[in-house]
Amino acid sequence: MVTLTGHAYCWDVLGDPAFPDRAAGLGLDTVALAAAYHSVRAATPLHPRHRIVEAAHSALYRPVRDAAWRGRRLTPLAPGFLDAPDPVGAAAAALRSRGLGVTAWVVLTHNTRLGSAFPDVAVVNCFGDRYPYALCPSWTEVRDYAALLTAEAVRDVALDGVSLESCGQMGVAHAGHHDKTAGTWDPDEQRRLSVCCCPACRRAWAAEGADPDRIADQLRHGPLRPDDAAVVLGVRLRAAAAMREQCTAAAGGLPVLLHASPDPWATGPSPGHAVTGRLLLNAWAGLPARFADTAATATVHAYVTALADLDLPAHVRALVAAGAAGINLYHLGLASETVWRTLHTTAETLVSRDASRSPHASAETLASRDAPGSPHVTAETLASRDAPGSPHASAETPVSRDAPRSPHASAETPASRDAPRSPYTFAETLEKP
């Protein structure tokens, strides 16, 4: 059965007693709550107390514990504008009271505050221009930050999984602060300007026998020669895979859904990764290239926006026909009353495929999600995750550390534990900064 997830911010839920009922009325399986998120100016058209929220900087919407972050340069800030000491915890409790599952939506390398404060770990293009919104995962410090951010985002709250956005390198495209770059470059130029030439990446290229200066010169004037392109891509994918493995381990056994692209050269919120495991592919503009092929090798969820001018129910039907195991709707809090009507029509499209599923799921009908082996683990079943051999075994469980399981293994995809692993899975070949 295709799962249905709606994305939301904590402030969409907090202060709006009607939000959990609206979400449950869609028949959602899960709400993905932003637990660590970049700066944003967000509309809140149905909230009873406000219409705009200005989140001026990236923030962790969980308690920011001094004990966890002491001694580190790269540290998150609390949001500051919310009264709740644990916004995700409070919002998750409200959603669970209506029988909804909750996942933590965690943005990793997209962080303008940190990239501006510590430009040495930001992405640098071949002309020497820094992208302050983009932390480069070739740096060990960045990967360690992402892993700890993941661990803190899921700590001490009942969750059913974690969704990792920008688990890899951001590129030249960035819908930030009065951005005036859209439409300037063709896809090849964008790809070249998205290659990071920071010291960590250059050292990693040199370790592979390539000449960093030659690569940067090629990027400024035209395409890379094939052998240099292979080195550049390999270094990027190994860094992303190392970050993915660290963050997956930090999630403590929760199922991980990775924002990703089947294009290995892709950068941004959904960067290129090996096409195995549980992937969330961006389908905002239509059916993505290679979607069906990727769905044949991985558990693929489709990330769709309800805010674009497209026939959303027809689009969702096409994605399901192409092999989507889940539909992830963006965005519950940004949606107007008109968009909510479209969301209901879309949800009914999915429900009609399975007569046994009601669009008005109750706590009683959702109880089965907490059965052993279900990906929808609640606080009551957290203890089972540490049992020997459990697919939810945590980092503290010695059994899980020695099991031959895929970094993407989850309760939903036990078969993936035996799948061939990507060659880009370890950080040993990355130069230490």
N, C-alpha and C positions, 0 to 999 in steps of 0.2 A: 504494500500500500504506500502511495506517495505521501510523504509527510509535508505539513504546511507550517512554516515559521514566519512570524512577523518581526521586523526589526523596530526597535524603539530606544529612546533615551530615557534615563531615569526621571528627568523632569516631566516627561509625558505622563508618567504614572503618579508621581508624587504630587499631591494636591488636587488630583482629579479622581474622586471616588468612582466615577463612571467608567474609567479607562479599562479596568479588568473585565467588566461586563461586556464592553464593546469588543475587546479582544477575544473573550470566550465565545461571544456570539458569532464570530467568524468561523469557529470550529478549528482554531489553531491547535496544533500539537504543542508548540513552543513559542516563546517570545525570546528573541535575542536582545539582551540589554547591553548597551554600551558601557563596559566596565573600565576601559581605558580608551580615551578618544582624543582626537586632535581638536584644535580650536574650531569653532563653528558659530555661525549666526543662523539659528534654526527657527522656523515658523512653528507655532503651536495653535492651529486654527480652532481646535475644539476644547482647549484647556479653559476651565472656568476663571482662572486668575490672571492669565497673560496671553499675549499673542506672539511675542518674540522672546527668545532666550539668546543672550550673548555669552558664549563660553570663550573668554578672551585668550585662553591658552590651553594647551594639551593638559589633560588631567587624568588621575586615577580616581575613579568613583567608588573606591573602597577606602578603608582606613589606610593612611600612609604612615607606616610604622617606622619610627626612628631606628629601632633595633634591626630591622631588615635592611635599611638603606645606609646605615652609618658607614662612613669611610669611602663612599662611592661618589664619583663625579656625576654620573648620569642617574638622576633621581627624579621621580615624578612629583608633581604638586597636587594637592587636593583642589577641588573645584572652587572653593571659597564662596560661591554665590548660593549654595544650597545649605539649608539648615541641618539636614540629616547628617549625622556623623558617618553613616554607611549608606549612601544613596542606593547602591545596588542591592544591599541586604534588605532595605526597607521596601524597595520596589518589587523585589523578587517575592517577598512575603505576601504582598498584596496580590500579585499574579497567581501565586500558588493557592491562595485562598479560594480562587475560582477554578482550581483544577488544572491550571496551565503549567506546562514545563517551562524551565528557564535555562538559557545558556548565556555564558559571558562572551560578549563581543569585544575583542581586545585588538587595538591598533598598535603596531609595534614600531616600525622604523619611520613612520610619518610623525615628526615632532619638531615644529619650527622653533619652539622655545629652546630645546636642547641643541639643535643644530646651530642656532644663532649663538648660544652661550659657549659651545664647544665646537668651533668650525673645523678643528683638526679631524673630527670623526664624521664630517658631513661628506656627501657625494660631491665630487669635483669633475667637471667635464673636460674635454680635451683642450679647451681654450683656457683652462684655469678658473672658470666660473664655478663658484660654490652654490649648491642648492641647500639652503639652510633648513628647509623642511624635510630633508632626506638624510637619515643616518645610514652609513654604509655598513652592511653586515660583514664585510671582510675584516673589520676590527673586532678582536676578541671582546673588548669592552662593550661594544654594541650588542653582541650576541648574549653576553652575560646579563646585560640590562634587560633585554627582551625576555629572557628566561625568568628572571626574578619578577618582572612585571606580570608575566603570566601566572606565576605562583601566587603572587599577592592578590591578583584579580580573582582567583578562585578559592582563596583561603577562607575557611570557616563560614561558608554559605552553601546552602543546598542548591546544587546545580545539576543539570542534565548533560552538560557538555561545554565546550569552549570553541569559539570561532575566532581564528587568527587572521587578521587583515594586515597587509603590508609585511608579510613574513618573508622578506627578501628586499631587493633594492627598489627604491623609488627612482623615477627617471625625470626627464625634462618637463613632462606634462604635469601640471599642478593647478588645480582650480582654486587658487588662493587669492587673497588680497589684491583685488583689482587687476587680475592677471590679464596681460595683453599679448600673449604668445599664441593663443589658439589660432589654428589655420595658417600659421607662418611657415612651417616646415612640412615637407612631404614625409611619408612614413620612413624612408631610408635616412633622411636627415635626423628625424626624431630618434631613430634607433642609435645613430652615431652619437648624438648629443646626450643620450641616456647611458652611455658607457662610462662608468666611474673610473677616473684616473687618479684617485687619491693614493697616498704613499703605500697604504696596505695592499691595494689592488696592484700597483706597479711592482711591489716586491714579490707578490704572488706570481705575476707574469714572468718576472726574471727567474724565479725558482723553477719555472717550466721551460726555461731556455729561450724565452722570447726577449726582444729588445723593447723596453717600455717606451723609449723615445720614438722608436720607429712606429709603434702602435699608435701613439698619440698623434704623430704627424699624419699617418694614414687617415685617422678619424677626422682630422681637420679638412682633408682635401678630397676624400672619396671613400670607397668601400675598403674594408680590411681584406688582405690576402687570406686565403682559406686557412693556412696554418695558424696565423695570428688570431683569426676569428675563433678557431677552436679553443685556443688558449684563453682568450677573453671570456668566452661563454662558459668554459669549464670552471674557471675561477669563480665566476658569479654564481653558478649553480651549486658549487661545493659550499660556498659561504651561505647561501640560502638554505641548503639542506642541513648544514650544521646548526643553523638557527632553528630550523624546524624541529630537529631532533632534541635540542635543548629545551625548547618550549613544550614539546610533547611530553618530555619527561617531567617538566615542571608542573604540568597539568594534573599530576598525581593519579593518572589512570582514567580521567574523564575522556570521553570520546572527543577527538579533535576534528573540526571541519576547517579546511584550509582554503582561504581565498586564493585562487590560483588561475593560471592560464595555460592551455595546452601549447601556446607559443613559447618556446624556451627563451626567446629574447625579450619577452614582455617584462615591463617594469611597472611600478605603481602599486595601488592597493591589491591588485591580483597579479603578482609576478609569476614568471615562468618557473615551473617545478616539474619534477618527474611525475608522469600522469598515472600515479597509483595512489591508493588510500582513499580518503574521504575528501572530496574537492568541492568547492563552491565556485562555479564558473559564472562570470559576469555575462548576463544575457539581456542587458538593458536595451540594446539597440536591435535585437532580433536574435535569431538562432545563431550562436557562435560557430565559427569554423571548427571543424573536427569535434563538435560536441558529441555526436553519436559514437565516433571512434573512441573518444575518451571514456564515455559511459560504458564501453565494452571492457575496459581494463581497470576502471575505478568506480567507486560509489560517488556519483555525480549529483550534486544539488544545483539548481539553477537560481541565480540571483537576479531578480526582476524588479523593475521599478514601476510603481503604480502612478508615478507622477509624469510620465512621458505620454506623448500623443500617439498611442498605439492601441490596438484591440487586445487588451490584456487577457481576457478569457481565451481567445483564439491562440494567442502567443503561448499561454501556459499549456494548452492542449498540444501544440506542436512540440514543446519541450518535453512533455511527458511521453509523447510518441517517439521522441528521439532517445529516450532512456533516462530521463531525469528521475532520480529516486526521491527528490524533495524539491519543493518550491519555497524560496525565501523571498518574502515580500518587503520591499523598501518603499514606503516607510510609514509605520502606523501613526507616529506623532505628527508627521508633516502633512498627513492626508486631510483634506477638507471633507465636508459632508458628501459632496459629489464623488470624490475619490473613494470614500468608504462604501458608497453604493456599488462602485466598480469592484472593490475588494470582495464584497458579498457575492456578486455575480461570479467572480473568479473562483471563490471558495466553493460555491455550489457546483461549478464545473468539475472540481475535483471530487466532491462528495458523490456526484452522480455516477462516478466510476465504481463506487462500492456502496451498494444499498445498505450495508450493515453499519455504515458510519454516519452518525448524526452530525450536522453542523453545529449543534448546541451541546458539545461534550460536557458532561458533568463530572464531578469528582469521582462518582462511582464508576463511570464508564472509563475513566482514565486510570483507574487503579491497576489495571493490567500492565501499565507502563513500568511499574516498579517490580515486576516479577524478575527473578534471577535471569540475568542475561539481557535484560532490556537496556537500551541506551538511555532510558529516562530514569536515572538513579536519583532518588531523593535522600533527604537527610536520614530517613529511617533505614535506608539500605546502604548507607556509606560504609558501615562496618563490613559488609560482605565484600567490598572491593579489596580488602586486605587478605582475604582467604587465599591459601595457596592455589595457584592455577587460575584465579579469577581474572577475566579480561580487564578488570578495573584495578588490578594490583597497583599499589602506590610505590613511590620511590623508596619508601621505608621497607618494602617487602622484598627480602632477598631473592625469593623465587622469581619475581618479575625481572630482576636484573639479568638473570642468566638465561631467560627463555628466549628462543630464537624468533622473536616476534618483530614484525615490521614496525617502524616508527609511526605508522598510521593505524595500527591495529586498534580496533574498538569492539564494543559488544555487538555493533551492527555488522561488522565485517571480519569475523574470525578467519575467513578464508584468506584475507590479505596477509595474514602472518606468514603464509607459505609462499607468497608471491615473490617473483624475482625482484631483488632490490636494485635501486638505481645505483650507478657507479658514483654518483655525487652524493655521498652520505656522510662523509667524515671530514673533519677540519684539519687532519694531519698535514696536508700539503699547503695549508694557508700559512703565510708568514705571520709570526707574532709581532704585533706593533711594539 
